[in-house]
Amino acid sequence: MITPSDNSFKTNNEIPDFSNTQIAFQGKSNNFLNKSYWLFKAMSSPALTKVGMRVLTSLLSAGLPIIPLIRKTIFAQFCGGETVAECEATINSLAKNGVGTILDYSVEGEQQERSFIETTEEILSVIRKSKDDKRIPLAVFKPTGLGRFDLYAKVTARQTLTVAEQAEYFKVKARFNQICKLAHDMEMPVMIDAEESWIQGAIDDIALDMMRMYNRDKTVIYNTYQLYRSDKLASLKADIYLAATDEFNLGAKLVRGAYMEKERERAIAKGYPSPIHKDKASTDADFDEAIHFCMEHVTNVSFVLGTHNEQSCALLCSLMQSSNMQRNTSSVYFAQLLGMSDHLSNNLAHGGYNVTKYVPYGPVKAVLPYLFRRAEENTSIAGQTGRELSLIRAEKKRRKVS
C-alpha cells in the first residue's frame, strides 16, 4: 500500500470525513481549482454537454485544429497524458497523498488487427513497468482494445463463427492469456474492464478461464461486475460459489455501470427487456448487497470497489471495521477516476485504506470516447457535478480564493 508522505493515518474507528476539503484538494493549486470549477460548471448542463460533444466531433471530422483546446481542458482534467512518461507527474502527485495509480491505456473500439497487437504490447509494457513500482498497485485493460466488438457480440449471442472468425477469436483469447500470464508471473494484479451487455458474455467466459489458470495461489485477475444490470448480483454470487468449488480466488471489481443510456436505447430499438435496473434505488440496493456478500465471502474473493458514491464507500469502511479487517488488506481496494471525487480518494487514503485512481492515457483523439463517457457520466449521475462544484466552492472559500 502507498502511504502519504506525512504518514498521518487515522488510528481510531471513525469513517473518513468525506467533506474535508483540505485533505481532498491537498496539493492542488488555486489555478487547478478554478479550471475544475468552470469545467464541472459547463458539464452540469446535460443539453450543453451533448451539444458540445457533437460540436467537437464535427470540428474534428472537419480537420480543424482543436486538439490543443481539448488537451488543455477536459483531457487535462481526466487524463494523465498521451504516454506513460507524461503520466509521471500525476503518478507522483497521487502517491504523495497515499493514492495509487492504475495506468489505463484508453484506446478502444478499434477494428484492425494491427491496433489490437499494439494495444496488447502497450498493456504488457505497463505491467512490466508497474511490477516494482509501489505507486502502481493494479493494472487494467479494456477487451475492445484486444478484439473486434462485433466478434465479441457474435460469441456472446452463441452464433456459429466462420472458420476465419474462429481463427480471429483464438488470437483474441491468446492476447488475454498473454496479458494474464505476465500479470501472474510478475504478481501484478490486472483488471478486465466491462463492456456493453451484448458483448459481455464472451468476456465473462474468458475472464473465468483466466482466473482458473492464474488465481490459484493469489488473486491476480479481476473481472468487472456492472451492478446496474439486474442480473449481475446473481452472476457475482454464482462466480464466488464457483471459485470456492473449483478452488481458485475470484477477483471482482464492483461498479454501478457506464452504458445506461446506450443499453436502454438498444433494448427499445430491438424490442427486448432492458438489462438495466428500472431505477437508481434498485441499482444501489444490488451494489450494497454485493459489498455485503463479498465481505461475507472474503476468503474466496478479493475485490475493488469502483465507485464515486459516498454511502457505498462508508458502508465498506464500516463493514471492514466491524469485522476487524486491516484497512490496508490486499483483499480490498477502493478506486475512483482521475479528475473526480478527490474527496473520497484522498480522505480514504488519509484514513489508511488502499485507494487507487484510474489514470487514463493515450493520444488525445484516440481517448475521446472515454472523455465523452466521463462528460456524460457527470451529467447523468444525480448530483455528481453538483457535489464536485460544492466541494470546490468550499475549498476556495477555505483558501479565500475568488
N, C-alpha and C positions, 0 to 999 in steps of 0.2 A: 504494500500500500504506500502511496505517496503521502508525505506529511508536510504540512505548512512549514515555512521557514522558521516561525517562532515556536512551533510545536505546542501551541496553546489550545490543546484539546479540552473540551468539557469532560469532566470526570463524574458529574452527577447523572441522574437518570432523567433529566428533562429532555423533552422533544426539542430539537433545534428551533430557534425563533426565526421563522422564515420572513418576518417583517424587518429584520435587522439589515438595513440598507448599507450601513457602514461596512459590514462584512461582505454583503452581496456585491458591492461595487469596489471593493478594495483593489487598488492597482489600476483602476480605470480613470482616465484623465477627464477633466471637465469638458474638453472638446469632444471626447467619445460620448459622454452622456448627452450632450446637445445633439450630436448627429443621430444617436439612437432614438432620442425623443422624437425628432422630426420624421424619422423613418417609420417608427411604430404609429405615429400620428397619421401618416399617409395610409398605412395598412389597416387603420381602424375603420376605413370605409370599404366594404365589400365591392360596391359598384366601382369606386375609383381604382381599387386593386385589379379588378378584372379588365377594366379599360386599359389600365397601364400595362398589363401583361400583353394584351392584344397589340397595343401600340409598339411595345418593344419588339415583339415578334415580327411585326410588319416592317419596322425600321431595319432589323437585322436581315430580313429576307431581301430588302431593297439594297443591301450592301452599304448602308450608311455607317459611319464610324462612331457607334455609340458604346462600343465595348469599354472604353475608358470611363464613361459615366457609370456603367453597371459595376465596374471594378471598384469604384470609389464609394458606392452606396450599398446596395443590397448584397453584393459579393463580399465587401469588406465586413459586413455585419455577420454573415452566416458562414463564411468560408475562411480557411486558414491561408490559402494561397493557391497558386496554379501548380506548384510542385511540392514535394515533401520538404525540400530545402527551404522554401518560402514559408512553410508552416512552423519553422523552428521558433520564431518569436512567440507565436501563440502557444506552442507546447511549453515553453519556458514560463510564460505568464501564468498558465493554468497550474503548472507544477508548484509555483511559488505559493499558490493558495491551497495546495494539497489535492488538486483535481487532476486526474489522469486524462490522457488523450487517447481517443480512438481515431486513427487516421482512416478516413473514409474516401476512397477514390470514387468520386460521384459521377462517373461516366456510365450511362445506362442506355438501354433501348437501341443499341447498335444492331446492325444486321449482317455485317461482314465477318468472315472467319478471321481475317487479319486483326480486326479490332478486338475480337474475343481473346486471341492469343496475347495481344499486347496488354489487355486488362489483366489477364491471368499473371503475366510476368510482373506487372506493377504490384499486384497483391502479394505475390511471393517475395518481392523486394521489400515491401513494407513489413512482412513477417520477419524477414531476416534482420532488418534494421531494429525492430522492436524487441527482439529476443533479450538483449542485455540492457535495455533501456527501461528503467523502472518508471519513467514518466509515461510510458505507453503500455498499459497492462492488458489491453484487448485489441484484437484486430477485427475487421468486418469486410464482407463483400456482398455485392448485390447480384443475384443469379442472372438477371438480364444483362449483366456485363459479361457473362460467360457463354450465353447461348441465345438463340432467337426466341422472341416472345411467342410467335405462332407455333413453334415446335413444342415449347412447354405446354401451350394450350391444347395441342393435339394429344400429347401424352396424358394430360390431366383428364381429358374427355374420353380416354380409353379408346381412341381411334387407332386403326391399323396404320402403322408407319410404312412408307415405302422403303425399299432397300437402301436408297440414298439417305432417307431420314433416319433409319436405324444406325447407319454409319455416323451420321452427324450427331445423333444423340449419344452414341458411345463416346464421342470426343468431348461432349459436354460433361458427361459423368467423369471422364478422365480428368478434366480440369478441376472439378470439385475434389476429386481424390488427390490430385497433385497438391492442392492448397491445404487440404485437411491433413494429409500425411506430413507435410512440412510443419504444420502447426503442432502436430503430435510430437514429431521428432525434436522440435525446438521448445516444446512445452509452452507454446504461445497460444492462449485461447483465441478462437476465432468464431465470430457470429455470422450466421447466414441470414441476411435481411429478408423480410417478407415482400410479397408481390401481390398483384390482384388475385381475387379468389379463383378465377377461371384458369390460372396457371399455377396456383399454389400447391395443388395436389401432387404434381410431379416433383416439386421442390421438397415437400414434406417427406416423400418417399426416399429421395436421395439423402436428405439430412439424417433420417433414421438409420439408413445404411452406414453413413459415415460415423455416427455415434456408436453403432455396434462394433465397428472396427477400431475406433480410436478413443472411445471413452471408457475403456475397461478399468484402467487404474486411476484415472483422474478425469475431470471434466474439461475437455479441450474444445469440443464442437458444440455450438449453441444454435438452435433453431428459433425462429421468431413466431410468437402467437399473437395474432391481432384479435383482441377481445371484443372489438365492436362487432365481430362476426358472431352470430347466435350459436354457431356450432363449435367455437374454438375452446370454450371452457371444458366441454366434454372431451375434445381432442387432447387437450393438455393432460387431463386426468388419465385418459387411456394410455397416453405415452409414458406417463410416470409409472403406471402399473406395469406397462410393457418393459420398461427399463429394469424394474425390480425383478421381474420374471426372467428376463434374458440376461440379467447380471451385467448391465452397463449403467453408466451415470447419464442421466438426462441433463442436457443444457438447455435452458429456456430463457429467451428474452421476452418479457411481457410488455406489450404496448397496447394502446387502445386501437389505433389504426390510422392509415394515411390516405385511403382512397374512397372515402364515404360517398361523395357526390358521383364519382365515376361508377361505383358499384350500383348505386340505386338507379342511375340513368340507364345503365346497360340492362338491369333486370326489367325495367319498364319496357324498354325497346324490344327485348327478346321474349317478354311475356312469362318470366319465371319469378318466383318469390325472391325478394331481396334477401341476400345473406346477412345483411346488416341489421342490428337491433333496431327496433322501432323508435327508440328514444335514448337519450343520454343516460337516464336513470338506469335502464337495463344494462347498458354498457358498463356503467360504474359498478353495478352490483356484481356482474361477472368478473370485472377486473379485481375487485376487492376479494371475491371468493377465490380467485386464482392465487392471490397473495397468501390468503389463509391456507389454501391447500398445499402450496409449495413449502410453507413453513412447517406444516404438519408432516411433510414427507421429505424434509431437507436432507435426510441421509441418502435419498435417491435422486435428488435434483439440486443443481446449482442454478441460480437464476439472476438475471439482470433486470432491474425494474426501470424500464424506459418510459418515464412519464414527466410531464410538466404540471401535474396535479398535486397540490399541497396536501390534500387529505390522504391521498394514496401513499405519499412519502411518510406522512405522520403515522399512518396505520402500520407500515412496515417497521418503522422505528419502534413503535410501541410493542409490536409482537416480538421483535428481537430482544427488547428489554425484558419483557415478561418471561421469555424463555431463557434468560441469562446468556444469550448468544453474544459473542465478542463482536464489537462493531466493525472490526476490520477482518472478519472471517472471509476466506476466499470463496465461500459459497454464495455470497450476496453482494451485488453491486447496484448502485444507483446510476442512472445515465440520463443526461439531457443533451440537447443540441446546442452547439456553439451559437452564441448570439441571442439566446433565450434563457430565461429562468435562472439567472445567476444567483437570485435569492435562494433558490433551492440548492444548487450545486455547491456554492461557497459556504453556506451555513451548514449543510450536511458534512462537508469536508472538515469544517472547523469543529464539528462535533465528533470527529474521529471515524466517520463511516467511509467505506470505499465508494468513491464518486468518480465518474468519467464524463467527459464531453465528447460527442461526435464532432470531429473536425474535418468537414468535407474539403476536398481539394481537387483540382483538375483545371483544364483550360476553361476560361470563363464561358465561352459559348457552349461547351460540352456539358457544363453543370447547370445550365439554365432550367432544365426540367426539375432538378432538385430545388433550385431557388424559387421557382414558381410554386412548387408544393408548399414551401415554407411560407410564402406570402398568403396562399390560400388557407393554410392551416391557421395562421394567426387571425384571419378574418372569420373563419368558420367555427373555431373553438370559442364557446361562450366565455367572454370575459378575459381572453388571453391578452389581447392588445391593451385592454383597459388596465389589467393588472401590471403589465410591463410599464405602461405610462405612469401609473400611480406610484410605482416604486422609484422610477427615475425622478419624478417630481419630488418625492420625499427626500431622496438623496441630494438633489440640487438645493432643496431648502435647507437641509442639514449643513451642506457646504457653503450655503449663502451664495449660490451661483445663479445668475439670472439667465 
